[in-house]
């Protein structure tokens, strides 16, 4: 089986991070084919960036489908372009937010999503509502620009740990969902 993983932003290093995480959990008979969008923003941090990323995402999914991919995963926690991709493609298309919320709901009654910036929190909250998890999930922003996740000197890991600790204490979260594809190696 071949699964296409599409990073809808244009940062190749983020694609590699996501690809490595996907390959580490894939079965031996599954080939992970990861691609970086050829057009759009360098990171996706809210509705504006999402809109700019959709054309490139759709191009990559169409190309992957023609190349034989049997499913596609959109590697952005905003589930960027998910509805458009599902309308276009004949293969299953999975958004990582929808998948993560589903898995979290199997293991915890109450959980928190910790995402990057306040601008990113708003679309993720809308997805939590759309996917029927608003009564069980709280969304928090750790005030981390997406690309700072790749910079060890940025302090992003400390901010993320602090926000997770707040989620456990204040939200009484039984599980934590890391709300950014750039956190795949964490």
PyMOL CGO cylinders between C-alpha atoms (Angstrom):
from pymol import cmd
from pymol.cgo import CYLINDER

trace = [
    CYLINDER, 0.00, 0.00, 0.00, 1.21, 3.51, -0.82, 0.3, 1, 1, 1, 1, 1, 1,
    CYLINDER, 1.21, 3.51, -0.82, 0.10, 6.43, 1.35, 0.3, 1, 1, 1, 1, 1, 1,
    CYLINDER, 0.10, 6.43, 1.35, 0.73, 9.96, 0.19, 0.3, 1, 1, 1, 1, 1, 1,
    CYLINDER, 0.73, 9.96, 0.19, 1.54, 12.44, 2.97, 0.3, 1, 1, 1, 1, 1, 1,
    CYLINDER, 1.54, 12.44, 2.97, 1.22, 16.03, 1.79, 0.3, 1, 1, 1, 1, 1, 1,
    CYLINDER, 1.22, 16.03, 1.79, 2.71, 18.95, 3.67, 0.3, 1, 1, 1, 1, 1, 1,
    CYLINDER, 2.71, 18.95, 3.67, 0.59, 21.84, 2.39, 0.3, 1, 1, 1, 1, 1, 1,
    CYLINDER, 0.59, 21.84, 2.39, 3.21, 24.43, 3.31, 0.3, 1, 1, 1, 1, 1, 1,
    CYLINDER, 3.21, 24.43, 3.31, 6.48, 24.88, 1.42, 0.3, 1, 1, 1, 1, 1, 1,
    CYLINDER, 6.48, 24.88, 1.42, 8.95, 23.99, 4.19, 0.3, 1, 1, 1, 1, 1, 1,
    CYLINDER, 8.95, 23.99, 4.19, 10.71, 20.80, 3.10, 0.3, 1, 1, 1, 1, 1, 1,
    CYLINDER, 10.71, 20.80, 3.10, 12.32, 20.19, 6.51, 0.3, 1, 1, 1, 1, 1, 1,
    CYLINDER, 12.32, 20.19, 6.51, 8.85, 19.97, 8.05, 0.3, 1, 1, 1, 1, 1, 1,
    CYLINDER, 8.85, 19.97, 8.05, 7.87, 17.41, 5.41, 0.3, 1, 1, 1, 1, 1, 1,
    CYLINDER, 7.87, 17.41, 5.41, 10.87, 15.29, 6.41, 0.3, 1, 1, 1, 1, 1, 1,
    CYLINDER, 10.87, 15.29, 6.41, 9.88, 15.48, 10.09, 0.3, 1, 1, 1, 1, 1, 1,
    CYLINDER, 9.88, 15.48, 10.09, 6.35, 14.33, 9.29, 0.3, 1, 1, 1, 1, 1, 1,
    CYLINDER, 6.35, 14.33, 9.29, 7.56, 11.64, 6.89, 0.3, 1, 1, 1, 1, 1, 1,
    CYLINDER, 7.56, 11.64, 6.89, 9.92, 10.17, 9.48, 0.3, 1, 1, 1, 1, 1, 1,
    CYLINDER, 9.92, 10.17, 9.48, 7.12, 10.03, 12.05, 0.3, 1, 1, 1, 1, 1, 1,
    CYLINDER, 7.12, 10.03, 12.05, 4.75, 8.38, 9.56, 0.3, 1, 1, 1, 1, 1, 1,
    CYLINDER, 4.75, 8.38, 9.56, 7.33, 5.82, 8.49, 0.3, 1, 1, 1, 1, 1, 1,
    CYLINDER, 7.33, 5.82, 8.49, 8.08, 4.93, 12.11, 0.3, 1, 1, 1, 1, 1, 1,
    CYLINDER, 8.08, 4.93, 12.11, 4.50, 3.74, 12.65, 0.3, 1, 1, 1, 1, 1, 1,
    CYLINDER, 4.50, 3.74, 12.65, 3.63, 2.38, 9.20, 0.3, 1, 1, 1, 1, 1, 1,
    CYLINDER, 3.63, 2.38, 9.20, 3.49, -1.35, 8.61, 0.3, 1, 1, 1, 1, 1, 1,
    CYLINDER, 3.49, -1.35, 8.61, 6.31, -2.93, 6.62, 0.3, 1, 1, 1, 1, 1, 1,
    CYLINDER, 6.31, -2.93, 6.62, 3.98, -3.35, 3.65, 0.3, 1, 1, 1, 1, 1, 1,
    CYLINDER, 3.98, -3.35, 3.65, 3.08, 0.36, 3.59, 0.3, 1, 1, 1, 1, 1, 1,
    CYLINDER, 3.08, 0.36, 3.59, 5.14, 2.85, 1.63, 0.3, 1, 1, 1, 1, 1, 1,
    CYLINDER, 5.14, 2.85, 1.63, 4.98, 6.44, 2.85, 0.3, 1, 1, 1, 1, 1, 1,
    CYLINDER, 4.98, 6.44, 2.85, 5.47, 8.89, 0.01, 0.3, 1, 1, 1, 1, 1, 1,
    CYLINDER, 5.47, 8.89, 0.01, 5.81, 12.41, 1.46, 0.3, 1, 1, 1, 1, 1, 1,
    CYLINDER, 5.81, 12.41, 1.46, 5.72, 15.58, -0.62, 0.3, 1, 1, 1, 1, 1, 1,
    CYLINDER, 5.72, 15.58, -0.62, 6.02, 19.29, 0.05, 0.3, 1, 1, 1, 1, 1, 1,
    CYLINDER, 6.02, 19.29, 0.05, 3.64, 21.66, -1.66, 0.3, 1, 1, 1, 1, 1, 1,
    CYLINDER, 3.64, 21.66, -1.66, 5.30, 23.53, -4.50, 0.3, 1, 1, 1, 1, 1, 1,
    CYLINDER, 5.30, 23.53, -4.50, 3.34, 26.72, -3.81, 0.3, 1, 1, 1, 1, 1, 1,
    CYLINDER, 3.34, 26.72, -3.81, 1.90, 28.52, -0.83, 0.3, 1, 1, 1, 1, 1, 1,
    CYLINDER, 1.90, 28.52, -0.83, 3.10, 29.82, 2.53, 0.3, 1, 1, 1, 1, 1, 1,
    CYLINDER, 3.10, 29.82, 2.53, 6.17, 28.57, 4.43, 0.3, 1, 1, 1, 1, 1, 1,
    CYLINDER, 6.17, 28.57, 4.43, 3.94, 27.78, 7.41, 0.3, 1, 1, 1, 1, 1, 1,
    CYLINDER, 3.94, 27.78, 7.41, 0.21, 27.66, 8.05, 0.3, 1, 1, 1, 1, 1, 1,
    CYLINDER, 0.21, 27.66, 8.05, -0.89, 29.72, 11.02, 0.3, 1, 1, 1, 1, 1, 1,
    CYLINDER, -0.89, 29.72, 11.02, -4.54, 30.56, 10.47, 0.3, 1, 1, 1, 1, 1, 1,
    CYLINDER, -4.54, 30.56, 10.47, -7.23, 31.00, 7.86, 0.3, 1, 1, 1, 1, 1, 1,
    CYLINDER, -7.23, 31.00, 7.86, -5.29, 33.28, 5.52, 0.3, 1, 1, 1, 1, 1, 1,
    CYLINDER, -5.29, 33.28, 5.52, -2.35, 30.88, 5.23, 0.3, 1, 1, 1, 1, 1, 1,
    CYLINDER, -2.35, 30.88, 5.23, -4.77, 27.98, 4.77, 0.3, 1, 1, 1, 1, 1, 1,
    CYLINDER, -4.77, 27.98, 4.77, -6.41, 29.68, 1.81, 0.3, 1, 1, 1, 1, 1, 1,
    CYLINDER, -6.41, 29.68, 1.81, -3.05, 30.27, 0.14, 0.3, 1, 1, 1, 1, 1, 1,
    CYLINDER, -3.05, 30.27, 0.14, -2.03, 26.63, 0.71, 0.3, 1, 1, 1, 1, 1, 1,
    CYLINDER, -2.03, 26.63, 0.71, -5.05, 24.90, -0.83, 0.3, 1, 1, 1, 1, 1, 1,
    CYLINDER, -5.05, 24.90, -0.83, -4.13, 25.16, -4.56, 0.3, 1, 1, 1, 1, 1, 1,
    CYLINDER, -4.13, 25.16, -4.56, -0.69, 23.59, -4.02, 0.3, 1, 1, 1, 1, 1, 1,
    CYLINDER, -0.69, 23.59, -4.02, -2.17, 20.90, -1.77, 0.3, 1, 1, 1, 1, 1, 1,
    CYLINDER, -2.17, 20.90, -1.77, -4.71, 19.91, -4.43, 0.3, 1, 1, 1, 1, 1, 1,
    CYLINDER, -4.71, 19.91, -4.43, -2.01, 19.76, -7.11, 0.3, 1, 1, 1, 1, 1, 1,
    CYLINDER, -2.01, 19.76, -7.11, 0.06, 17.38, -4.94, 0.3, 1, 1, 1, 1, 1, 1,
    CYLINDER, 0.06, 17.38, -4.94, -2.90, 15.13, -4.09, 0.3, 1, 1, 1, 1, 1, 1,
    CYLINDER, -2.90, 15.13, -4.09, -3.91, 14.88, -7.74, 0.3, 1, 1, 1, 1, 1, 1,
    CYLINDER, -3.91, 14.88, -7.74, -0.33, 14.02, -8.73, 0.3, 1, 1, 1, 1, 1, 1,
    CYLINDER, -0.33, 14.02, -8.73, -0.05, 11.45, -5.94, 0.3, 1, 1, 1, 1, 1, 1,
    CYLINDER, -0.05, 11.45, -5.94, -3.31, 9.83, -6.95, 0.3, 1, 1, 1, 1, 1, 1,
    CYLINDER, -3.31, 9.83, -6.95, -2.13, 9.60, -10.58, 0.3, 1, 1, 1, 1, 1, 1,
    CYLINDER, -2.13, 9.60, -10.58, 1.12, 8.03, -9.33, 0.3, 1, 1, 1, 1, 1, 1,
    CYLINDER, 1.12, 8.03, -9.33, -0.79, 5.28, -7.54, 0.3, 1, 1, 1, 1, 1, 1,
    CYLINDER, -0.79, 5.28, -7.54, -1.30, 6.49, -3.98, 0.3, 1, 1, 1, 1, 1, 1,
    CYLINDER, -1.30, 6.49, -3.98, -4.14, 4.60, -2.33, 0.3, 1, 1, 1, 1, 1, 1,
    CYLINDER, -4.14, 4.60, -2.33, -4.80, 7.22, 0.36, 0.3, 1, 1, 1, 1, 1, 1,
    CYLINDER, -4.80, 7.22, 0.36, -3.64, 10.71, 1.24, 0.3, 1, 1, 1, 1, 1, 1,
    CYLINDER, -3.64, 10.71, 1.24, -2.94, 12.40, 4.54, 0.3, 1, 1, 1, 1, 1, 1,
    CYLINDER, -2.94, 12.40, 4.54, -2.94, 16.17, 4.87, 0.3, 1, 1, 1, 1, 1, 1,
    CYLINDER, -2.94, 16.17, 4.87, -0.07, 16.96, 7.24, 0.3, 1, 1, 1, 1, 1, 1,
    CYLINDER, -0.07, 16.96, 7.24, -1.44, 20.17, 8.73, 0.3, 1, 1, 1, 1, 1, 1,
    CYLINDER, -1.44, 20.17, 8.73, -3.44, 20.26, 11.95, 0.3, 1, 1, 1, 1, 1, 1,
    CYLINDER, -3.44, 20.26, 11.95, -5.83, 22.83, 10.46, 0.3, 1, 1, 1, 1, 1, 1,
    CYLINDER, -5.83, 22.83, 10.46, -6.95, 20.06, 8.07, 0.3, 1, 1, 1, 1, 1, 1,
    CYLINDER, -6.95, 20.06, 8.07, -6.11, 22.55, 5.33, 0.3, 1, 1, 1, 1, 1, 1,
    CYLINDER, -6.11, 22.55, 5.33, -8.14, 21.96, 2.18, 0.3, 1, 1, 1, 1, 1, 1,
    CYLINDER, -8.14, 21.96, 2.18, -9.62, 18.71, 3.49, 0.3, 1, 1, 1, 1, 1, 1,
    CYLINDER, -9.62, 18.71, 3.49, -13.12, 19.23, 2.09, 0.3, 1, 1, 1, 1, 1, 1,
    CYLINDER, -13.12, 19.23, 2.09, -11.80, 20.35, -1.31, 0.3, 1, 1, 1, 1, 1, 1,
    CYLINDER, -11.80, 20.35, -1.31, -9.38, 17.41, -1.44, 0.3, 1, 1, 1, 1, 1, 1,
    CYLINDER, -9.38, 17.41, -1.44, -12.12, 14.91, -0.60, 0.3, 1, 1, 1, 1, 1, 1,
    CYLINDER, -12.12, 14.91, -0.60, -14.36, 16.44, -3.27, 0.3, 1, 1, 1, 1, 1, 1,
    CYLINDER, -14.36, 16.44, -3.27, -11.59, 16.17, -5.88, 0.3, 1, 1, 1, 1, 1, 1,
    CYLINDER, -11.59, 16.17, -5.88, -9.89, 12.86, -5.07, 0.3, 1, 1, 1, 1, 1, 1,
    CYLINDER, -9.89, 12.86, -5.07, -11.16, 9.34, -5.59, 0.3, 1, 1, 1, 1, 1, 1,
    CYLINDER, -11.16, 9.34, -5.59, -8.90, 8.00, -2.81, 0.3, 1, 1, 1, 1, 1, 1,
    CYLINDER, -8.90, 8.00, -2.81, -9.54, 8.49, 0.91, 0.3, 1, 1, 1, 1, 1, 1,
    CYLINDER, -9.54, 8.49, 0.91, -8.12, 11.75, 2.24, 0.3, 1, 1, 1, 1, 1, 1,
    CYLINDER, -8.12, 11.75, 2.24, -7.45, 12.05, 5.97, 0.3, 1, 1, 1, 1, 1, 1,
    CYLINDER, -7.45, 12.05, 5.97, -6.88, 15.23, 7.97, 0.3, 1, 1, 1, 1, 1, 1,
    CYLINDER, -6.88, 15.23, 7.97, -4.58, 14.85, 10.95, 0.3, 1, 1, 1, 1, 1, 1,
    CYLINDER, -4.58, 14.85, 10.95, -6.78, 16.97, 13.23, 0.3, 1, 1, 1, 1, 1, 1,
    CYLINDER, -6.78, 16.97, 13.23, -9.85, 14.83, 12.60, 0.3, 1, 1, 1, 1, 1, 1,
    CYLINDER, -9.85, 14.83, 12.60, -7.80, 11.65, 13.07, 0.3, 1, 1, 1, 1, 1, 1,
    CYLINDER, -7.80, 11.65, 13.07, -6.09, 12.90, 16.25, 0.3, 1, 1, 1, 1, 1, 1,
    CYLINDER, -6.09, 12.90, 16.25, -9.35, 14.00, 17.86, 0.3, 1, 1, 1, 1, 1, 1,
    CYLINDER, -9.35, 14.00, 17.86, -10.91, 10.63, 17.08, 0.3, 1, 1, 1, 1, 1, 1,
    CYLINDER, -10.91, 10.63, 17.08, -8.03, 8.72, 18.64, 0.3, 1, 1, 1, 1, 1, 1,
    CYLINDER, -8.03, 8.72, 18.64, -7.95, 11.00, 21.70, 0.3, 1, 1, 1, 1, 1, 1,
    CYLINDER, -7.95, 11.00, 21.70, -11.67, 10.41, 22.22, 0.3, 1, 1, 1, 1, 1, 1,
    CYLINDER, -11.67, 10.41, 22.22, -11.04, 6.66, 22.45, 0.3, 1, 1, 1, 1, 1, 1,
    CYLINDER, -11.04, 6.66, 22.45, -8.55, 7.04, 25.29, 0.3, 1, 1, 1, 1, 1, 1,
    CYLINDER, -8.55, 7.04, 25.29, -9.75, 10.06, 27.28, 0.3, 1, 1, 1, 1, 1, 1,
    CYLINDER, -9.75, 10.06, 27.28, -13.01, 11.66, 28.32, 0.3, 1, 1, 1, 1, 1, 1,
    CYLINDER, -13.01, 11.66, 28.32, -11.37, 15.07, 28.53, 0.3, 1, 1, 1, 1, 1, 1,
    CYLINDER, -11.37, 15.07, 28.53, -8.36, 16.18, 26.51, 0.3, 1, 1, 1, 1, 1, 1,
    CYLINDER, -8.36, 16.18, 26.51, -6.57, 19.33, 25.41, 0.3, 1, 1, 1, 1, 1, 1,
    CYLINDER, -6.57, 19.33, 25.41, -5.10, 20.25, 22.05, 0.3, 1, 1, 1, 1, 1, 1,
    CYLINDER, -5.10, 20.25, 22.05, -1.95, 22.33, 22.38, 0.3, 1, 1, 1, 1, 1, 1,
    CYLINDER, -1.95, 22.33, 22.38, -1.27, 24.22, 19.17, 0.3, 1, 1, 1, 1, 1, 1,
    CYLINDER, -1.27, 24.22, 19.17, 1.22, 26.89, 18.18, 0.3, 1, 1, 1, 1, 1, 1,
    CYLINDER, 1.22, 26.89, 18.18, -0.15, 30.44, 17.96, 0.3, 1, 1, 1, 1, 1, 1,
    CYLINDER, -0.15, 30.44, 17.96, -3.34, 32.22, 18.91, 0.3, 1, 1, 1, 1, 1, 1,
    CYLINDER, -3.34, 32.22, 18.91, -4.03, 32.68, 15.19, 0.3, 1, 1, 1, 1, 1, 1,
    CYLINDER, -4.03, 32.68, 15.19, -3.88, 28.89, 14.81, 0.3, 1, 1, 1, 1, 1, 1,
    CYLINDER, -3.88, 28.89, 14.81, -6.06, 28.26, 17.86, 0.3, 1, 1, 1, 1, 1, 1,
    CYLINDER, -6.06, 28.26, 17.86, -9.15, 29.78, 16.25, 0.3, 1, 1, 1, 1, 1, 1,
    CYLINDER, -9.15, 29.78, 16.25, -9.38, 27.39, 13.24, 0.3, 1, 1, 1, 1, 1, 1,
    CYLINDER, -9.38, 27.39, 13.24, -8.53, 24.39, 15.45, 0.3, 1, 1, 1, 1, 1, 1,
    CYLINDER, -8.53, 24.39, 15.45, -11.34, 25.33, 17.85, 0.3, 1, 1, 1, 1, 1, 1,
    CYLINDER, -11.34, 25.33, 17.85, -13.70, 25.44, 14.89, 0.3, 1, 1, 1, 1, 1, 1,
    CYLINDER, -13.70, 25.44, 14.89, -12.57, 21.96, 13.82, 0.3, 1, 1, 1, 1, 1, 1,
    CYLINDER, -12.57, 21.96, 13.82, -13.05, 20.65, 17.36, 0.3, 1, 1, 1, 1, 1, 1,
    CYLINDER, -13.05, 20.65, 17.36, -16.63, 21.95, 17.20, 0.3, 1, 1, 1, 1, 1, 1,
    CYLINDER, -16.63, 21.95, 17.20, -17.19, 20.62, 13.67, 0.3, 1, 1, 1, 1, 1, 1,
    CYLINDER, -17.19, 20.62, 13.67, -15.95, 17.15, 14.60, 0.3, 1, 1, 1, 1, 1, 1,
    CYLINDER, -15.95, 17.15, 14.60, -18.28, 17.00, 17.61, 0.3, 1, 1, 1, 1, 1, 1,
    CYLINDER, -18.28, 17.00, 17.61, -15.61, 17.18, 20.31, 0.3, 1, 1, 1, 1, 1, 1,
    CYLINDER, -15.61, 17.18, 20.31, -16.30, 20.62, 21.83, 0.3, 1, 1, 1, 1, 1, 1,
    CYLINDER, -16.30, 20.62, 21.83, -17.70, 19.14, 25.05, 0.3, 1, 1, 1, 1, 1, 1,
    CYLINDER, -17.70, 19.14, 25.05, -14.57, 17.03, 25.55, 0.3, 1, 1, 1, 1, 1, 1,
    CYLINDER, -14.57, 17.03, 25.55, -11.67, 19.08, 24.18, 0.3, 1, 1, 1, 1, 1, 1,
    CYLINDER, -11.67, 19.08, 24.18, -10.10, 22.42, 24.99, 0.3, 1, 1, 1, 1, 1, 1,
    CYLINDER, -10.10, 22.42, 24.99, -7.70, 24.13, 22.57, 0.3, 1, 1, 1, 1, 1, 1,
    CYLINDER, -7.70, 24.13, 22.57, -4.71, 26.05, 23.89, 0.3, 1, 1, 1, 1, 1, 1,
    CYLINDER, -4.71, 26.05, 23.89, -2.03, 28.09, 22.11, 0.3, 1, 1, 1, 1, 1, 1,
    CYLINDER, -2.03, 28.09, 22.11, 1.56, 27.98, 23.32, 0.3, 1, 1, 1, 1, 1, 1,
    CYLINDER, 1.56, 27.98, 23.32, 2.58, 31.20, 21.53, 0.3, 1, 1, 1, 1, 1, 1,
    CYLINDER, 2.58, 31.20, 21.53, 5.07, 29.42, 19.27, 0.3, 1, 1, 1, 1, 1, 1,
    CYLINDER, 5.07, 29.42, 19.27, 5.52, 30.35, 15.60, 0.3, 1, 1, 1, 1, 1, 1,
    CYLINDER, 5.52, 30.35, 15.60, 5.40, 27.11, 13.59, 0.3, 1, 1, 1, 1, 1, 1,
    CYLINDER, 5.40, 27.11, 13.59, 8.89, 27.46, 12.17, 0.3, 1, 1, 1, 1, 1, 1,
    CYLINDER, 8.89, 27.46, 12.17, 10.32, 28.03, 15.68, 0.3, 1, 1, 1, 1, 1, 1,
    CYLINDER, 10.32, 28.03, 15.68, 9.64, 24.34, 16.33, 0.3, 1, 1, 1, 1, 1, 1,
    CYLINDER, 9.64, 24.34, 16.33, 12.68, 23.57, 14.17, 0.3, 1, 1, 1, 1, 1, 1,
    CYLINDER, 12.68, 23.57, 14.17, 14.98, 26.01, 16.00, 0.3, 1, 1, 1, 1, 1, 1,
    CYLINDER, 14.98, 26.01, 16.00, 16.42, 24.53, 19.22, 0.3, 1, 1, 1, 1, 1, 1,
    CYLINDER, 16.42, 24.53, 19.22, 17.35, 28.01, 20.47, 0.3, 1, 1, 1, 1, 1, 1,
    CYLINDER, 17.35, 28.01, 20.47, 13.80, 29.40, 20.10, 0.3, 1, 1, 1, 1, 1, 1,
    CYLINDER, 13.80, 29.40, 20.10, 12.51, 28.23, 23.47, 0.3, 1, 1, 1, 1, 1, 1,
    CYLINDER, 12.51, 28.23, 23.47, 9.59, 26.54, 21.73, 0.3, 1, 1, 1, 1, 1, 1,
    CYLINDER, 9.59, 26.54, 21.73, 9.97, 23.24, 23.60, 0.3, 1, 1, 1, 1, 1, 1,
    CYLINDER, 9.97, 23.24, 23.60, 9.89, 25.00, 26.99, 0.3, 1, 1, 1, 1, 1, 1,
    CYLINDER, 9.89, 25.00, 26.99, 6.78, 26.96, 25.98, 0.3, 1, 1, 1, 1, 1, 1,
    CYLINDER, 6.78, 26.96, 25.98, 5.14, 23.76, 24.75, 0.3, 1, 1, 1, 1, 1, 1,
    CYLINDER, 5.14, 23.76, 24.75, 5.95, 21.91, 27.98, 0.3, 1, 1, 1, 1, 1, 1,
    CYLINDER, 5.95, 21.91, 27.98, 4.60, 24.81, 30.04, 0.3, 1, 1, 1, 1, 1, 1,
    CYLINDER, 4.60, 24.81, 30.04, 1.33, 24.88, 28.08, 0.3, 1, 1, 1, 1, 1, 1,
    CYLINDER, 1.33, 24.88, 28.08, 0.95, 21.11, 28.44, 0.3, 1, 1, 1, 1, 1, 1,
    CYLINDER, 0.95, 21.11, 28.44, 1.44, 21.44, 32.20, 0.3, 1, 1, 1, 1, 1, 1,
    CYLINDER, 1.44, 21.44, 32.20, -1.27, 24.13, 32.28, 0.3, 1, 1, 1, 1, 1, 1,
    CYLINDER, -1.27, 24.13, 32.28, -3.60, 21.89, 30.26, 0.3, 1, 1, 1, 1, 1, 1,
    CYLINDER, -3.60, 21.89, 30.26, -3.14, 19.04, 32.72, 0.3, 1, 1, 1, 1, 1, 1,
    CYLINDER, -3.14, 19.04, 32.72, -3.64, 21.28, 35.74, 0.3, 1, 1, 1, 1, 1, 1,
    CYLINDER, -3.64, 21.28, 35.74, -6.26, 23.77, 34.55, 0.3, 1, 1, 1, 1, 1, 1,
    CYLINDER, -6.26, 23.77, 34.55, -8.23, 21.69, 32.04, 0.3, 1, 1, 1, 1, 1, 1,
    CYLINDER, -8.23, 21.69, 32.04, -7.76, 18.44, 33.97, 0.3, 1, 1, 1, 1, 1, 1,
    CYLINDER, -7.76, 18.44, 33.97, -6.80, 16.93, 30.62, 0.3, 1, 1, 1, 1, 1, 1,
    CYLINDER, -6.80, 16.93, 30.62, -6.45, 13.16, 30.58, 0.3, 1, 1, 1, 1, 1, 1,
    CYLINDER, -6.45, 13.16, 30.58, -4.66, 13.29, 27.23, 0.3, 1, 1, 1, 1, 1, 1,
    CYLINDER, -4.66, 13.29, 27.23, -2.75, 15.91, 25.25, 0.3, 1, 1, 1, 1, 1, 1,
    CYLINDER, -2.75, 15.91, 25.25, -2.96, 16.26, 21.48, 0.3, 1, 1, 1, 1, 1, 1,
    CYLINDER, -2.96, 16.26, 21.48, -0.06, 18.11, 19.88, 0.3, 1, 1, 1, 1, 1, 1,
    CYLINDER, -0.06, 18.11, 19.88, -1.82, 20.40, 17.41, 0.3, 1, 1, 1, 1, 1, 1,
    CYLINDER, -1.82, 20.40, 17.41, 0.73, 20.98, 14.67, 0.3, 1, 1, 1, 1, 1, 1,
    CYLINDER, 0.73, 20.98, 14.67, 2.31, 18.66, 12.11, 0.3, 1, 1, 1, 1, 1, 1,
    CYLINDER, 2.31, 18.66, 12.11, 5.61, 20.34, 12.92, 0.3, 1, 1, 1, 1, 1, 1,
    CYLINDER, 5.61, 20.34, 12.92, 5.40, 18.65, 16.33, 0.3, 1, 1, 1, 1, 1, 1,
    CYLINDER, 5.40, 18.65, 16.33, 5.44, 15.16, 14.77, 0.3, 1, 1, 1, 1, 1, 1,
    CYLINDER, 5.44, 15.16, 14.77, 8.90, 14.40, 16.15, 0.3, 1, 1, 1, 1, 1, 1,
    CYLINDER, 8.90, 14.40, 16.15, 7.89, 15.34, 19.68, 0.3, 1, 1, 1, 1, 1, 1,
]
cmd.load_cgo(trace, "trace")
